[in-house]
Amino acid sequence: MCRSQLLGLLFAVAASLPVSSAAHRPTLDQNFDSAESAYAVEDPEVSIVVYKEVTCDSPELWLSFEAKQGFPLYMQLGVPSIYRLSDYLPRLVLLHAGLPQLDEELPFTIPEGMGGLVMDPDGTNEPADFYEPFTGTESWIWVEQTLQLPTSGQGYLVAYDPRGWTGKLWVALGTVEDFSNVSPAMFGEWMREVNAFHETGIFEEPPLEQEQVCDASLPEAAATTEPGCNLSAANGSRSPAVLLGLMILMRSRRRRRQ
C-alpha cells in the first residue's frame, strides 16, 4: 500500500471514532515565550503537553497555572527522539510563591514575589524512553517530578537550554488523561503536527537541520560539542501500519496514571 493510500485509510479510521466530552489536545508553541504570553493551563490536574521548537529568537517555553496549597504538581520535561538531539539537555524551572529565592542568575526575569526550583537533567544517566501511543511518537524524558505546592496561587513552568542551543523540547503536566470529545479532525491535526515535530517522516519528509548556539559567551556553550545533522528520517518511530492499529483500538477513555 502506498503512502497516500495508507494515510487516507488512517483518516478514514479516525473519522469512524466515537466523539464524547472534554478533549485535551497537545499544543505546539505559539510564542509562549514569556510570563506575559505564557500558555495558560486550565486545570493542572489534567494531562497536557506543549511542544516547543527552541530558536534564537524564542529560546524559552512558559506555562502558567493556578493551584491550591498542597496540590501535587506533576511535571515532565522531554526531548523528541531525534538523533541530533541525543545530547540536548534543557532544564525546567518551577516558579511559585513560597519557594526559596534562587541564587543562580537566570536568563529571564522572575515574577515579583516568587521563588524557584531548578530541575536539570543528570547528564551522567540515561533518559527514560517514552512512547506516546496516540501519535506513535517517541521521546526522551529528562525530568520527571511531583512537588506539593507550598502556597496557593499562580505559578509558572519555564523550559529552556542553559547552554544556549537551538533544539526541540516539550513540557507536560497533570496526571489525569482524558481523551473523550476528540473529533476526527482534531485527531488528524494532532497526528500531522506531532509527527512533524518529532520528524518521524510518516506524513512528510523531515528537513535536514543542524542546531546552532545562540550565545557563544555562555560557559556551557563553549564546552558543548555541536549536535550533528539529522541523518535518519525514521528516528526509530512506529510505522503507519502500527499507528493504524492503534487508531482502530482507540476508544474514549478516562484514566488516572498510577
C-alpha positions in Angstrom: 0.0 0.0 0.0 1.5 3.4 -1.0 1.8 6.2 1.5 -1.1 8.3 0.1 -3.4 5.2 0.3 -2.3 4.4 3.8 -2.8 8.0 5.0 -6.2 8.1 3.5 -7.1 4.9 5.4 -5.7 6.4 8.6 -8.0 9.4 8.4 -10.9 7.2 7.3 -10.5 5.2 10.5 -10.2 8.4 12.5 -13.5 9.6 11.1 -15.2 6.5 12.5 -14.0 7.0 16.1 -16.7 8.0 18.6 -16.9 11.5 20.0 -17.6 12.3 23.6 -16.9 15.1 26.1 -13.7 17.2 27.0 -10.6 16.6 24.8 -7.2 17.7 25.9 -5.1 18.2 22.8 -1.4 18.7 22.6 -0.4 22.2 21.8 2.5 23.4 19.6 4.2 26.5 20.8 2.6 29.8 19.7 5.2 32.2 21.1 4.6 31.1 24.7 8.0 32.6 25.5 7.5 35.0 28.4 5.4 35.4 31.6 3.1 37.7 29.8 2.5 35.3 26.9 2.6 32.0 28.8 0.4 29.1 27.8 -2.4 29.2 30.4 -3.1 25.8 31.8 -6.8 25.4 32.6 -6.5 22.6 35.1 -3.1 21.4 36.3 -4.6 18.0 37.3 -5.4 17.2 33.6 -2.7 15.9 31.5 -1.5 18.3 28.8 1.7 18.7 26.7 3.1 21.8 25.0 5.7 21.3 22.3 8.4 23.9 21.7 11.0 24.5 18.9 13.7 26.4 20.6 15.1 29.2 18.4 17.5 32.1 19.0 14.5 34.5 18.7 12.3 32.4 21.1 14.6 30.4 23.5 12.1 29.8 26.3 8.7 28.0 26.8 6.5 29.4 29.6 3.4 27.8 31.1 1.2 29.4 33.8 -1.1 27.6 36.1 -3.3 28.2 39.3 -3.4 25.7 42.1 -4.1 25.5 45.8 -1.6 24.9 48.6 -0.5 21.3 48.8 -1.5 20.4 45.3 0.8 17.7 43.9 2.1 19.2 40.7 3.3 16.5 38.3 5.9 17.8 35.7 7.8 16.3 32.8 10.5 17.7 30.5 11.2 15.8 27.4 13.0 15.9 24.1 11.8 14.2 20.9 13.9 11.1 20.0 15.8 12.6 17.1 19.4 11.6 16.6 20.9 15.2 16.5 19.1 15.9 19.8 20.5 12.9 21.7 22.8 15.2 23.7 20.3 18.1 24.1 19.8 18.8 27.8 17.3 21.5 28.5 16.2 22.4 32.0 12.9 23.0 33.7 12.3 25.8 36.3 9.3 25.9 38.6 8.4 29.4 39.8 5.9 29.9 42.6 5.4 31.9 45.8 6.7 30.1 48.8 9.6 28.5 47.0 13.1 29.7 48.1 14.8 32.6 46.3 17.2 31.4 43.6 20.9 32.3 43.9 21.6 31.3 40.3 21.2 34.0 37.7 18.6 33.0 35.1 18.2 34.4 31.5 14.8 35.7 32.3 13.1 37.9 35.0 11.4 36.0 37.8 8.0 37.5 38.6 7.9 39.5 41.7 7.2 37.6 44.9 8.2 34.2 43.5 11.0 31.8 44.3 12.0 28.9 42.2 13.2 25.3 41.8 15.7 24.5 39.0 15.4 20.9 37.6 18.4 19.9 35.5 18.9 16.6 33.7 21.6 14.4 35.1 23.8 14.1 32.1 25.5 11.0 33.6 22.3 9.0 33.5 20.2 7.8 30.6 16.9 9.4 30.0 13.6 7.5 30.3 12.3 6.3 27.0 8.7 7.4 26.3 6.3 6.1 23.6 3.1 8.1 23.0 0.6 5.6 21.6 -1.9 8.0 20.1 0.5 9.8 17.8 3.1 6.9 17.6 6.0 9.2 18.6 8.9 8.6 20.9 10.8 10.9 23.3 13.5 11.0 25.9 12.3 12.2 29.4 15.0 14.1 31.2 13.0 15.5 34.1 10.0 13.9 35.9 9.0 15.3 39.3 6.0 15.7 41.6 6.0 18.6 44.0 3.5 19.7 46.6 2.9 23.4 46.1 3.9 25.4 49.3 1.1 28.1 48.8 -2.0 28.7 46.8 -1.8 31.0 43.7 -0.3 31.3 40.3 2.9 29.6 39.2 5.0 29.1 36.1 7.0 26.4 34.4 9.8 27.6 32.2 11.9 25.3 29.9 15.0 26.4 28.0 18.5 25.2 27.2 21.1 26.8 29.6 23.8 26.2 27.0 22.1 28.5 24.6 21.5 25.9 21.8 18.5 25.7 19.5 16.6 22.4 19.5 13.2 20.9 20.5 11.6 20.1 23.8 8.2 19.6 25.4 6.7 20.2 28.8 3.9 18.1 30.2 2.0 18.3 33.5 -1.0 16.7 35.1 -1.9 13.0 35.8 -5.5 12.7 34.6 -5.7 11.7 30.9 -9.0 12.4 29.2 -9.3 11.6 25.5 -13.0 12.0 25.3 -14.5 14.5 22.9 -11.7 14.0 20.3 -13.2 14.8 16.9 -11.7 13.1 13.8 -10.5 16.5 12.6 -8.7 17.2 15.8 -7.1 13.7 15.9 -5.9 14.1 12.3 -4.4 17.5 13.1 -2.6 16.1 16.2 -1.2 13.3 14.1 0.3 15.5 11.5 1.6 18.3 13.8 3.1 16.0 16.5 4.7 13.7 13.9 6.1 16.6 12.1 7.6 18.0 15.4 9.2 14.6 16.0 10.4 14.3 12.4 9.1 10.8 12.0 8.7 11.0 8.2 5.3 9.4 8.3 3.3 12.3 6.9 6.1 14.3 5.3 9.9 14.1 4.8 11.6 15.9 7.7 14.1 18.6 6.8 17.8 18.1 7.3 18.5 20.5 10.1 21.5 21.4 12.2 21.2 23.1 15.6 23.2 26.3 16.4 24.4 28.1 19.5 22.7 31.4 20.0 25.1 32.9 22.6 28.7 31.6 22.4 29.6 33.6 25.5 27.7 31.2 27.8 30.2 29.0 29.6 28.2 25.9 28.9 28.1 26.6 25.2 31.9 26.8 24.9 32.3 23.3 26.4 29.5 21.7 24.3 30.0 19.7 21.2 27.6 20.8 18.5 24.8 18.3 17.8 25.1 16.7 14.4 22.7 16.8 11.5 19.7 14.5 11.5 20.6 11.7 9.0 17.6 9.5 9.8 14.1 10.4 8.8 12.5 7.4 10.7 14.2 8.0 14.0 13.0 4.6 15.2 9.4 5.7 15.3 6.5 3.3 14.8 5.3 2.7 11.3 2.0 3.9 9.9 0.7 0.4 10.0 1.2 0.3 13.8 -0.5 3.7 14.0 -3.4 2.4 12.1 -3.8 -0.5 14.5 -3.7 1.9 17.4 -6.3 4.1 15.9 -8.6 1.2 15.4 -8.2 0.2 19.0 -8.6 3.7 20.4 -11.7 4.3 22.4 -12.9 7.2 24.6 -11.4 6.7 28.0 -10.5 8.4 31.2 -7.9 7.1 33.5 -5.5 8.2 36.2 -1.8 7.5 35.9 -0.9 5.1 38.7 
